[in-house]
Amino acid sequence: MDLLLIVIIAVTVLVSYKGFNDFNFFRKYEFHIGSIRSGEQIRMITSGFLHGDMMHLAFNMITFYFFAPYVLGNLGRIYFLYVYFGSLIAGSLLTLYMHKNDYSYRAIGASGAVTGVIYSAILLDPNITLGLYFVIPIPGYLFGIGYLLYSIYGMKAKRDNIGHTAHFGGAIGGYLITIMKEPSLLQTNTRMVVLLLIPMVVLFYMHKTNKL
């Protein structure tokens, strides 16, 4: 496993663990609309290194472990960082846009960045297959689309402070950055480019029609 990926996982685990055991630290660096609109924009990045619990952290890091090597191998380290942090920021920006008037809204998690990596990896290698629960083989694109559809459910249910909206922003970020780097994908992988766009269109339709 590449050292860059190990560093990202290690930093995320360490910061998350600190947040598990230090409530003030957690509150200081989580995504919080009121604080961000008051000038604490750094939370739009730091919140991506915090998680709600060990299950949340493990799911994001295991997913990252599966998909990140495809992006790194195809785009190189610099563009991998563009995808990861670009998706993280895109997730935060979309969350800020969709919840701008809810000053109490809070969220945490690397899900935006990880979803961007998922979308980038699927665009670059549509034949990705991973083991669901490490046993059942599932096409990567089904996992990615299912992940976003689950996020719509999470946004509607509002039962946790996981950044479900950030999943979509992250997906958009990873999608656009990858296509900008490899525009030939529009011709060589047209079907997947269109297929991955569908859940994003569904989200904005539901937002515009007040169904979220």
Secondary structure by P-SEA (a helix, b strand, c coil): ccaaaaaaaaaaaaaaaaaaccaaaaaaccccaaaaaacccccccccccccccaaaaaaaaaaaaacaaaaaacccaaaaaaaaaaaaaaaaaaaaaaaccccccccccaaaaaaaaaaaaaaacccbbbbccccbbbbaaaaaaaaaaaaaaaaaacccccaaaaaaaaaaaaaaaaaaaccccccccaaaaaaaaaaaaaaaaaaaaccc
